[in-house]
Amino acid sequence: MVGIKGVYQTKFGELWDKSLMGLMLEAGEGAINNAKIERKKIDLILVANMLGGVLEGQNHLGALAGELLGLKNTPAFRVEAACASGGVAINQAAMAIKAGQAKNVLVIGAEKMTDKSNGEVALALMGAASEAERLAGLTFVGLYALMARVYFEKFKANKDDLAYVAIKNHKHASLNPKAQFPFPVLLETVLKSSCVASPLHLFDCSPITDGAAGAVISGEDGKENKIKLAASQIATDSINLTERESLVELKATKIAGQKAYQEAGIKPEEIDLAEVHDCFSIAEIMAVEDLGFCQKGEGFKRIKAGDFDLGGRLPVNLSGGLKACGHPVGATGVKQLVEIVTQLRGEAEKRQVKNCRIGLTHNVGGSGATAVVNILKKL
C-alpha cells in the first residue's frame, strides 16, 4: 500500500521575506514533523519545481533540498512537468515505493515567482508552450482565452458564467488562512476587473505566487498511514493547441481520470471532494466535465447552481484553488494533495466536508499537454 504519512503547506502569496531555499526547508521540515517520522528513514527526496533555473538561477534542487534538511547523502532529484510538476512528483514517489526502491519518500513542491516582473514570469511560463505559440506572441492566458471562445460558441456560455468560478473559489479561500487571497468577491468585481485576453478578465486568472508544500509518502504500514494513495495516473497530449482533437476538453485529463478511476476501483460519483487545476476559470469548467462530475457543456451551469460549493453535491477547490489560494506552479500539485489529506483527516476546520472518504486531485501542465489525477482514500 502507498499511503500519506505527513503533509504541510506554507502560506501562499507575495512572500518578500522568503527565499526559494527557505520555502523548501519549511515545507520539508513541516511534512517530516507532521509525519512523525525519523529523518533518517527518508530514503528519497523529490523536489517539484518548474522555474528555479530561469527565475532563480538554480536547477539542482534535489541535492540542495537534501543539504538543507540534513539529508545530503539521501538520493534526491528535481521533477519538472510544467505546472503539473507537483502531481508528477507524487506519481514518481508512488512508483518508487511500488518498485521497492524506497519506503519513505519526501516530496516537496516549491516556487519563488514574485521577485521577478510579470513579463519575466510570463515569458518563463511559456517554456511549457509550443514554439509556434511562442512565436505567435501568445501567453497562457491567450491560449485559455481561445479555448473559452470555442467553448462559448459551442455551449452558449458567457462571461457571467465564467465569473462564478472565481466567486466560488474566493468564497472557499476566505476560510483558508494559507490562501493568497482569503476573501470573497462579488460578481460585479469579477466582471469589472481588467480584461486580460477576451473573454478572460483579471479575476478569471490565477495569480503569480510564492509558496511550497510537502508530503511524506510511505509504503510502510502503521497507524500514521490512514490515508491511502489509491490511484495515480498521468496522461499527455500535444503541446500545441492546433494539434488537439478538441478545444472544449483536455483529452489528457479524460484519459488520466479514466485510468485513475479504474485503478482505484471507483466511479466519478463516488468522489466526495476534489481539487482541480483552475489556472483560468474556463479550465475548472472543462475539468469538472472531463473528470465526469457532470456532462460536457454543463460545467458552468452546475458551478453556478452551487453543486461544487462547500455543502454542495461535490465540493471542488475548497483550498480556494489556484485562483484564490494561489499558484506557485511547482507546488500546486502537492498543495492539492495537502488539502485533500487535511480534509480526509477531518482537520480542515471551517471548510471541512462532513464524512468525506474519497478525494481527487487534478494537476495540469501547460495548456493540457500533461495531466495527473491522484485519488486518495481514508482507511
Secondary structure, 3 states (H helix, E strand, C coil): CCEEEEEEECCCECCCCCCHHHHHHHHHHHHHHHHCCCHHHCCEEEEECCCHHHHHCCCCHHHHHHHHCCCCCCCEEEECCHHHHHHHHHHHHHHHHHCCCCCEEEEEEEECCCCCCHHHHHHHHHHHCCHHHHHCCCCHHHHHHHHHHHHHHHHCCCHHHHHHHHHHHHHHHCCCCCCCCCCCCCHHHHHHCCEEECCEEHHHECCCCEEEEEEEEECCCCCCCCEEEEEEEEEECCCCHHHCCCCCCCHHHHHHHHHHHHHHCCCHHHCCEEECCCCEHHHHHHHHHHCCCCCCCCHHHHHHHCCCCCCCCCCECCCCHHHHHCCCCCCHHHHHHHHHHHHHCCCCHHHCCCCCCEEEEEEEECCCCEEEEEEEEEC
